[in-house]
Amino acid sequence: MNRPKPFSMIREFHLADWFTLGNAFCGVGALFSVMTFLQTGTVQHLYYACALIPAALVFDVLDGRIARWRQKSSAMGRELDSLADVISFGVAPAVIAYGCGMQGLWDRIVLGFFVACGVSRLARYNITAETLSGGNDKVAYFEGTPIPTSLAIVIVLWVAAWQGAIGEALWFGVIKLGGFTLHPLVLLFAVSGSLMISRIRIPKL
């Protein structure tokens, strides 16, 4: 019986997989930065959190390009990519929004919906990628907007933080629904999540 060698999983990583882990590292770093902001109130940590999301996107783009360049990809690499994307472009943007002040009950429900849509979008992509590729190495189009498009919302939140429009000063104020709090700005996440699980076809560049 062949026993697995120590650290055999790491030795099986392709170069692209290490860039995928860089994506996940940036996402986790963004989460830590938001937590530090909530502890200290120093807005600079929100800037760090927002800046780490485009950094994660750079790693996300590079891992795909490197995999195609080296012509080495695997099912494990695809799963790694999806898990990293959930952290960096799903959970992290939602937590950044929470840090910016979207902390009401309705806000949390919308942010949870956004993350659930991102997870569902990636799961659907993973099980349909082979069909969408038509037998090629690359899919011809996406169904639903890709989860990294949440970067657009992160940019909005960065501008809000830069202008001091966080906490009680959030743009568009706050409303009460059924006695619970909703910040209208959080609806950007509802729109983004809905587009991710839609059937809109977007050509892959």
BELZI-V151509 format. One line per field, one symbol per residue. ss: DSSP state (H for helix, E for strand, C for the rest). phi: phi as a letter, one per 30 degrees, with the letter a starting at -180 (. if undefined). psi: psi as a letter, one per 30 degrees, with the letter a starting at -180 (. if undefined). Layout:
# BELZI-V151509
ss = ???
phi = ???
psi = ???
This chain:
# BELZI-V151509
ss = CCCCCCCHHHHCCCHHHHHHHHHHHHHHHHHHHHHHHHHHCCCHHHHHHHHHHHHHHHHHHHHHHHHHHHCCCCHHHHHHHHHHHHHHHHHHHHHHHHHHCCCCHHHHHHHHHHHHHHHHHHHHHHHHHHHHHCCCCCCCEEECCCHHHHHHHHHHHHHHHHCCCCHHHCCCCCEEECCEEECHHHHHHHHHHHHHCCCCEEECC
phi = .ddddeidddddddedddddddededdddddddddddddciddedddeeddddddddeddddddddddddhbbadddddedddddeddccddedddddddkdcdddeddddddedddddddddddddceddddijcdbddacciddddddeddddedddddddicbidceeiibbcbiiccbcedddeddddddddcdcecbedd
psi = kjkklkgeeeffkleeeeeeeeeeeeeeeeeeeeeeefefgjfefeeeeeffeeeeeeeeeeeeeeeeefhjlleeeeeeeeeeeeeefdeeeeeeeeeffigleeeeeeeeeeeeeeeeeeeeeeffeeeffgflfkkflkjlkkffffeeeeeeeeeeeeggilbfgkkgbklkjgglkkjffffeeeeeeeeeglgkkjkk.
